[in-house]
Amino acid sequence: MRALERALSMTPEAVIDEVEASGLRGRGGAGFPTDSKWRSIRNDGAGTRFVVANGAEGEPSTFKDRWLMRRNPYAVVEGLAIASYAVGAAKSYVGVKQSFEREATVLVRAIEEFRATGLVEEFPINVVLGPDRYLFGEETGLLEVVEGRAPLPRILRPFMQGLLADATRQNPTLVNNVETLANVSWVLAEGADWWRASGTESSPGTMAFTLAGDVEHEGVFELPLGTPLRELIEVHGGGLRGGRAVKAVFPGASSVVLPAESLDTPMDFESFNAIGSGLGSAGFLVLDDTACMVEAAWLYSRFLSIESCGQCPPCKLNSTYVTERLERLHAGRADIGGLDAVMERAATSTDGQRCALPTGESLIVRSLMQEFRQEFGGHVGRPCPFERRVAFPQVVDFDEQAARFVHDEISSQPEWSLMPGREAG
């Protein structure tokens, strides 16, 4: 409780200044400066302020939010209360998927324990359960679920159209990832200088990195930002199984795929941007030299096609087209002209988009086809020459005894659940 007690002894503006001094950046994907987002919510727009903690993790090869909520829900709740105080919020929420039963239970218990202290009575916090859809984790889709609707992304961002907004009230709403908020509690408890003692100048602090795939030890590893990707794989992940070589590393489903030549890249926001990719939510799938890149491209495209909500026709239609053509290519039923068609359609899936889903489709497919052009060409008119099958890294749990993630099977059809959000506890 030291962090909240200290925050309440300061003015809201001073709390935001402390967060600014720490250099804390968002841990949900974009790496946006936390203080800038907070200041905008506090100072701009009309109506009631709200704060929403995003715990609806669904990015492939990512488990760090669930790991954090299971092990330290108190840091999340404390950071959420601090954020509410800093921006002047009337109420706050934590959004988690309905399948995250363990996480929801410990969060509700942590909130009840905080309430018993009397410190968070001024900051009402509720846990909202939503559908097991990828777009529930998109910030405007998350707001839709909190309001009791399906996670269909909005055009306007939360600072422009927040919770319960109407024609006269914007109700600016702060949306932060649960790891970001947990880090806020550390910044306020220990101070900005303590936080800056690790990481880099522009990406200070630590981050929870998820490592999955063909490594000896899968898991979540908290490391200073700026740690080389190679260290994550070879030291913390124990290297690749069977002593094989890295073929490609997938940073989630929204960034350019990295070849083996990129392993010495520091894991921070600027370094990943410099090589044309993105750190995102720091979830990595590592595939070795026995993996088929055509199959990997097909699986990622299929996932994004299924999860597309269909509000933006270029996204839904082009992702479906690309998925079908990649499946044909993997099965040896495509001609050489099909490769150019896939590249062209993948490039236009982002036209008129509401969210980042079609960006992921475009970046992953095109980067794989460019980096492994010969391998894609080798599939034309012949079945896949690779014997092994690639497991898509849709993580649902972690087996601590085996140090392996438990994966979910992707549904064969895009069966969208329109289940509205509901409060837990």
C-alpha positions as CSV (number, residue, x, y, z in Angstrom):
1,M,0.0,0.0,0.0
2,R,3.1,2.3,0.1
3,A,2.5,3.4,-3.5
4,L,-1.1,4.4,-3.0
5,E,-0.4,6.1,0.3
6,R,2.4,8.1,-1.2
7,A,0.2,9.1,-4.2
8,L,-2.6,10.3,-2.0
9,S,-0.1,12.5,-0.1
10,M,0.7,14.2,-3.4
11,T,-1.4,16.3,-5.8
12,P,-2.7,14.5,-8.9
13,E,-0.5,16.6,-11.1
14,A,2.5,15.7,-9.0
15,V,1.7,12.0,-9.4
16,I,1.6,12.4,-13.2
17,D,4.9,14.3,-13.0
18,E,6.5,11.4,-11.1
19,V,5.3,9.0,-13.8
20,E,6.7,11.3,-16.4
21,A,10.1,11.4,-14.6
22,S,10.2,7.6,-14.6
23,G,9.8,7.4,-18.4
24,L,7.3,4.6,-18.0
25,R,5.8,3.5,-21.3
26,G,2.8,1.4,-22.0
27,R,3.2,-2.4,-21.9
28,G,0.2,-3.3,-24.0
29,G,1.8,-2.9,-27.4
30,A,2.3,0.7,-28.6
31,G,4.8,1.7,-25.9
32,F,3.2,5.1,-25.6
33,P,4.4,7.4,-22.8
34,T,2.2,6.7,-19.8
35,D,2.3,10.2,-18.4
36,S,1.1,11.8,-21.8
37,K,-1.9,9.6,-21.8
38,W,-2.8,10.3,-18.2
39,R,-2.3,14.1,-18.7
40,S,-4.5,14.1,-21.7
41,I,-7.3,12.3,-19.9
42,R,-7.1,14.6,-16.9
43,N,-7.0,17.9,-18.8
44,D,-8.9,17.5,-22.1
45,G,-12.5,16.8,-23.0
46,A,-15.8,17.2,-21.2
47,G,-17.7,14.8,-18.9
48,T,-16.9,12.1,-16.3
49,R,-13.5,10.4,-16.3
50,F,-13.0,6.6,-16.2
51,V,-10.1,4.2,-16.1
52,V,-10.0,0.7,-17.6
53,A,-7.3,-1.8,-17.0
54,N,-6.8,-4.1,-20.0
55,G,-6.3,-7.7,-18.9
56,A,-8.0,-9.2,-22.0
57,E,-4.8,-10.8,-23.2
58,G,-5.2,-12.6,-26.5
59,E,-2.0,-11.9,-28.6
60,P,-0.5,-15.1,-29.8
61,S,2.6,-16.3,-27.9
62,T,1.8,-13.9,-25.0
63,F,1.0,-14.9,-21.4
64,K,2.6,-12.1,-19.3
65,D,-0.6,-10.4,-18.3
66,R,-2.2,-13.6,-17.0
67,W,1.1,-14.4,-15.3
68,L,1.1,-11.0,-13.5
69,M,-2.5,-11.1,-12.5
70,R,-2.1,-14.6,-11.0
71,R,1.0,-13.7,-9.0
72,N,0.5,-10.1,-8.0
73,P,-3.0,-8.8,-8.5
74,Y,-2.4,-6.3,-5.7
75,A,0.1,-4.3,-7.8
76,V,-2.6,-4.1,-10.6
77,V,-5.3,-2.9,-8.2
78,E,-3.0,-0.4,-6.5
79,G,-1.8,1.0,-9.9
80,L,-5.4,1.2,-11.0
81,A,-6.4,3.2,-7.9
82,I,-3.4,5.5,-8.4
83,A,-4.4,6.1,-12.0
84,S,-7.9,6.9,-11.0
85,Y,-6.7,9.4,-8.5
86,A,-4.3,11.0,-10.9
87,V,-6.8,11.5,-13.8
88,G,-9.8,12.2,-11.5
89,A,-11.8,9.1,-12.5
90,A,-15.2,8.4,-11.0
91,K,-14.9,4.7,-11.5
92,S,-12.6,2.1,-12.9
93,Y,-12.8,-1.4,-14.4
94,V,-10.5,-4.4,-15.1
95,G,-11.5,-6.2,-18.2
96,V,-10.6,-9.9,-18.4
97,K,-11.8,-12.8,-20.6
98,Q,-14.5,-15.1,-19.2
99,S,-12.1,-18.0,-19.6
100,F,-9.6,-16.3,-17.2
101,E,-11.4,-17.7,-14.1
102,R,-8.3,-17.9,-12.0
103,E,-7.2,-14.4,-12.8
104,A,-10.7,-13.0,-12.2
105,T,-11.0,-14.7,-8.8
106,V,-7.7,-13.3,-7.5
107,L,-8.5,-9.9,-8.8
108,V,-11.9,-9.8,-7.1
109,R,-10.3,-11.0,-3.9
110,A,-7.5,-8.4,-4.1
111,I,-10.1,-5.6,-4.6
112,E,-12.1,-6.8,-1.6
113,E,-8.9,-6.8,0.6
114,F,-8.0,-3.3,-0.6
115,R,-11.5,-2.1,0.2
116,A,-11.1,-3.5,3.7
117,T,-8.2,-1.1,4.3
118,G,-10.5,1.9,3.5
119,L,-7.9,3.3,1.0
120,V,-9.8,2.6,-2.2
121,E,-13.3,3.5,-1.2
122,E,-13.0,6.7,-3.2
123,F,-12.0,4.7,-6.3
124,P,-14.7,2.1,-7.1
125,I,-13.2,-0.8,-9.1
126,N,-15.1,-3.6,-10.8
127,V,-13.9,-6.7,-12.7
128,V,-15.7,-7.2,-16.1
129,L,-15.7,-10.5,-17.9
130,G,-15.9,-10.6,-21.7
131,P,-15.8,-13.0,-24.6
132,D,-12.8,-15.0,-25.6
133,R,-12.2,-12.9,-28.7
134,Y,-8.9,-11.4,-29.9
135,L,-10.5,-7.9,-30.4
136,F,-11.7,-7.8,-26.7
137,G,-8.1,-6.7,-26.1
138,E,-8.4,-3.8,-28.5
139,E,-9.0,-0.7,-26.4
140,T,-12.2,0.5,-28.0
141,G,-13.5,-3.1,-28.2
142,L,-12.8,-3.3,-24.5
143,L,-14.9,-0.3,-23.8
144,E,-17.8,-1.8,-25.8
145,V,-17.7,-4.9,-23.6
146,V,-17.6,-2.8,-20.4
147,E,-20.7,-1.1,-21.7
148,G,-22.3,-4.5,-22.2
149,R,-21.9,-5.0,-26.0
150,A,-19.8,-7.2,-28.3
151,P,-16.1,-6.2,-28.8
152,L,-16.5,-4.3,-32.1
153,P,-13.8,-1.7,-32.3
154,R,-14.9,2.0,-32.6
155,I,-13.5,4.6,-34.9
156,L,-12.9,7.2,-32.1
157,R,-10.2,6.6,-29.5
158,P,-11.1,6.4,-25.8
159,F,-9.9,10.0,-25.1
160,M,-12.3,11.2,-27.7
161,Q,-15.2,8.8,-27.0
162,G,-15.0,7.2,-23.6
163,L,-17.3,5.1,-21.5
164,L,-21.0,6.1,-21.6
165,A,-20.3,9.1,-23.9
166,D,-23.0,10.9,-25.8
167,A,-23.4,14.0,-27.9
168,T,-22.6,16.4,-25.0
169,R,-20.1,14.3,-23.0
170,Q,-16.9,12.8,-24.3
171,N,-16.2,11.1,-20.9
172,P,-12.4,10.7,-21.6
173,T,-11.4,7.2,-20.6
174,L,-7.9,6.1,-19.7
175,V,-7.1,2.5,-21.0
176,N,-3.8,1.0,-19.7
177,N,-2.5,-2.5,-19.8
178,V,-2.4,-4.3,-16.5
179,E,1.4,-4.6,-16.6
180,T,1.6,-0.8,-17.1
181,L,-0.5,-0.2,-14.0
182,A,1.4,-2.7,-11.9
183,N,4.6,-0.8,-12.8
184,V,3.0,2.4,-11.7
185,S,2.7,1.0,-8.2
186,W,6.5,0.3,-8.2
187,V,7.3,3.8,-9.6
188,L,5.3,5.5,-6.8
189,A,6.6,3.2,-4.1
190,E,10.3,3.3,-5.0
191,G,10.6,6.5,-7.0
192,A,11.4,7.5,-10.6
193,D,15.1,7.2,-10.2
194,W,14.8,3.6,-8.9
195,W,12.7,2.7,-12.0
196,R,15.3,4.3,-14.4
197,A,18.1,2.3,-12.8
198,S,17.3,-0.5,-15.3
199,G,16.4,-0.5,-19.0
200,T,17.6,2.1,-21.4
201,E,17.3,5.9,-21.5
202,S,14.3,5.9,-23.8
203,S,12.9,2.6,-22.6
204,P,13.5,2.5,-18.9
205,G,12.5,-0.3,-16.5
206,T,11.8,-3.9,-16.9
207,M,9.3,-5.8,-19.0
208,A,7.7,-9.3,-18.8
209,F,8.8,-11.2,-21.9
210,T,6.9,-14.3,-23.0
211,L,8.9,-16.9,-24.8
212,A,7.2,-19.8,-26.7
213,G,8.0,-22.3,-29.4
214,D,11.0,-24.4,-30.2
215,V,13.0,-23.5,-27.1
216,E,14.0,-25.8,-24.2
217,H,12.1,-23.7,-21.6
218,E,9.0,-21.7,-22.4
219,G,7.8,-19.1,-19.9
220,V,7.5,-15.5,-18.8
221,F,10.8,-13.7,-17.9
222,E,11.0,-10.3,-16.4
223,L,14.1,-8.6,-17.8
224,P,15.5,-5.0,-18.2
225,L,14.4,-3.4,-21.5
226,G,17.4,-3.4,-23.9
227,T,18.3,-7.0,-23.1
228,P,19.3,-8.7,-26.4
229,L,16.7,-11.1,-28.0
230,R,19.5,-13.7,-28.2
231,E,19.9,-13.6,-24.4
232,L,16.2,-14.3,-23.9
233,I,16.3,-17.3,-26.2
234,E,19.7,-18.8,-25.4
235,V,20.1,-18.0,-21.7
236,H,16.6,-17.8,-20.2
237,G,15.0,-20.1,-22.8
238,G,17.9,-22.6,-22.7
239,G,18.4,-22.4,-26.4
240,L,16.6,-24.4,-29.0
241,R,15.5,-28.0,-28.6
242,G,17.9,-30.6,-30.0
243,G,20.5,-27.9,-30.6
244,R,18.8,-26.7,-33.8
245,A,19.1,-23.3,-35.3
246,V,16.7,-20.4,-35.1
247,K,14.8,-19.8,-38.4
248,A,12.4,-17.1,-37.5
249,V,11.0,-15.2,-34.5
250,F,7.4,-13.9,-34.5
251,P,6.8,-10.9,-32.2
252,G,3.1,-11.4,-31.7
253,A,0.6,-11.1,-34.5
254,S,1.1,-7.4,-35.4
255,S,4.7,-6.9,-36.4
256,V,7.3,-7.9,-39.0
257,V,8.8,-11.4,-38.5
258,L,12.5,-11.5,-37.5
259,P,15.1,-13.7,-39.2
260,A,17.9,-15.3,-37.3
261,E,20.2,-12.4,-38.3
262,S,18.2,-10.1,-35.9
263,L,18.8,-12.1,-32.7
264,D,21.3,-9.5,-31.4
265,T,18.6,-6.7,-31.5
266,P,18.1,-5.2,-28.0
267,M,14.5,-5.7,-26.8
268,D,13.3,-2.1,-26.4
269,F,10.9,0.0,-28.4
270,E,13.4,2.0,-30.4
271,S,15.6,-0.9,-31.4
272,F,12.7,-3.0,-32.7
273,N,11.3,0.0,-34.5
274,A,14.7,0.6,-36.1
275,I,14.7,-2.8,-37.7
276,G,11.2,-2.3,-39.1
277,S,9.4,-4.5,-36.5
278,G,7.8,-3.8,-33.1
279,L,8.3,-4.9,-29.6
280,G,4.5,-5.0,-29.0
281,S,3.5,-6.8,-25.9
282,A,6.8,-8.7,-25.8
283,G,5.5,-12.1,-26.8
284,F,7.8,-14.2,-29.0
285,L,7.3,-17.4,-30.9
286,V,10.6,-19.0,-31.9
287,L,10.6,-21.5,-34.8
288,D,13.6,-23.6,-35.7
289,D,14.9,-24.7,-39.2
290,T,12.5,-27.6,-39.4
291,A,9.4,-25.3,-39.5
292,C,7.6,-24.4,-42.7
293,M,7.2,-20.6,-43.1
294,V,4.3,-21.1,-45.6
295,E,2.4,-23.1,-42.9
296,A,3.3,-20.4,-40.3
297,A,2.0,-17.6,-42.6
298,W,-1.2,-19.6,-43.2
299,L,-1.8,-20.2,-39.5
300,Y,-1.3,-16.5,-38.5
301,S,-3.4,-15.3,-41.4
302,R,-6.1,-17.8,-40.5
303,F,-6.2,-16.7,-36.9
304,L,-6.5,-13.0,-37.9
305,S,-9.1,-13.8,-40.6
306,I,-11.2,-15.7,-38.0
307,E,-10.9,-13.0,-35.4
308,S,-11.7,-10.1,-37.8
309,C,-15.0,-8.6,-36.8
310,G,-16.0,-7.8,-40.4
311,Q,-16.8,-4.1,-39.8
312,C,-14.1,-3.2,-42.3
313,P,-14.6,-5.1,-45.6
314,P,-11.0,-4.8,-46.8
315,C,-9.8,-6.5,-43.6
316,K,-12.3,-9.3,-43.6
317,L,-12.4,-10.0,-47.3
318,N,-8.7,-9.7,-47.9
319,S,-7.6,-11.7,-44.9
320,T,-10.0,-14.5,-45.9
321,Y,-8.6,-14.4,-49.5
322,V,-5.0,-14.5,-48.2
323,T,-5.7,-17.3,-45.8
324,E,-7.4,-19.4,-48.5
325,R,-4.5,-18.9,-51.0
326,L,-1.9,-19.7,-48.4
327,E,-3.7,-22.9,-47.6
328,R,-3.7,-23.8,-51.2
329,L,0.0,-23.0,-51.5
330,H,0.8,-25.1,-48.5
331,A,-1.1,-28.0,-50.0
332,G,0.7,-27.7,-53.4
333,R,-2.4,-26.5,-55.2
334,A,-1.2,-23.0,-56.2
335,D,0.6,-21.7,-59.3
336,I,3.3,-19.0,-59.4
337,G,0.8,-16.2,-60.1
338,G,-0.8,-16.9,-56.7
339,L,2.2,-15.6,-54.9
340,D,2.0,-12.1,-56.3
341,A,-1.8,-12.1,-55.7
342,V,-1.3,-12.9,-52.0
343,M,1.3,-10.1,-51.7
344,E,-1.1,-7.6,-53.4
345,R,-4.1,-8.5,-51.3
346,A,-2.2,-8.6,-48.1
347,A,-1.0,-5.1,-48.8
348,T,-4.5,-3.7,-49.2
349,S,-6.1,-5.4,-46.2
350,T,-5.4,-2.3,-44.1
351,D,-7.6,0.1,-46.2
352,G,-10.2,1.8,-44.0
353,Q,-9.2,-0.2,-40.9
354,R,-10.6,0.5,-37.4
355,C,-8.0,-1.4,-35.5
356,A,-4.5,-3.0,-35.9
357,L,-5.7,-6.5,-36.8
358,P,-5.3,-6.0,-40.6
359,T,-1.9,-4.4,-40.0
360,G,-0.8,-7.6,-38.5
361,E,-2.1,-9.6,-41.4
362,S,-0.2,-7.4,-43.9
363,L,3.1,-7.2,-41.9
364,I,3.4,-10.9,-41.0
365,V,2.4,-12.3,-44.4
366,R,4.4,-9.9,-46.5
367,S,7.5,-10.1,-44.3
368,L,7.5,-13.9,-44.4
369,M,7.1,-13.9,-48.2
370,Q,9.9,-11.4,-48.7
371,E,12.3,-13.1,-46.2
372,F,11.6,-16.7,-47.3
373,R,10.7,-16.1,-51.0
374,Q,12.5,-19.2,-52.2
375,E,10.7,-21.4,-49.7
376,F,7.3,-20.0,-50.8
377,G,8.3,-20.6,-54.4
378,G,9.2,-24.1,-53.6
379,H,5.7,-24.9,-52.6
380,V,4.2,-24.0,-56.0
381,G,2.7,-27.1,-57.5
382,R,4.0,-29.5,-54.8
383,P,3.0,-30.4,-51.3
384,C,4.8,-29.0,-48.3
385,P,8.3,-30.6,-48.1
386,F,8.6,-30.2,-44.3
387,E,7.6,-33.2,-42.2
388,R,6.8,-31.4,-38.9
389,R,3.7,-29.4,-38.3
390,V,3.7,-25.9,-36.7
391,A,1.6,-25.5,-33.6
392,F,-0.1,-22.1,-33.5
393,P,0.8,-20.3,-30.3
394,Q,-2.6,-19.4,-28.9
395,V,-1.7,-19.8,-25.3
396,V,-4.4,-20.8,-22.8
397,D,-2.3,-21.8,-19.8
398,F,1.2,-22.7,-18.6
399,D,2.2,-26.1,-17.3
400,E,4.8,-25.2,-14.7
401,Q,6.0,-28.7,-14.1
402,A,6.8,-29.2,-17.8
403,A,7.8,-25.6,-18.4
404,R,5.6,-25.6,-21.5
405,F,2.6,-23.6,-22.6
406,V,-0.8,-25.2,-23.3
407,H,-2.1,-24.2,-26.7
408,D,-5.7,-23.8,-27.9
409,E,-6.9,-25.1,-31.2
410,I,-8.2,-22.4,-33.6
411,S,-11.8,-23.0,-34.6
412,S,-12.2,-23.9,-38.2
413,Q,-14.9,-21.3,-38.8
414,P,-15.2,-17.7,-37.7
415,E,-17.9,-18.2,-35.1
416,W,-18.2,-14.9,-33.4
417,S,-19.6,-14.8,-29.9
418,L,-21.8,-11.7,-29.3
419,M,-21.8,-12.3,-25.5
420,P,-21.9,-9.0,-23.7
421,G,-19.7,-8.1,-20.8
422,R,-20.7,-8.9,-17.3
423,E,-19.2,-8.0,-13.9
424,A,-17.5,-10.6,-11.8
425,G,-17.8,-11.2,-8.1
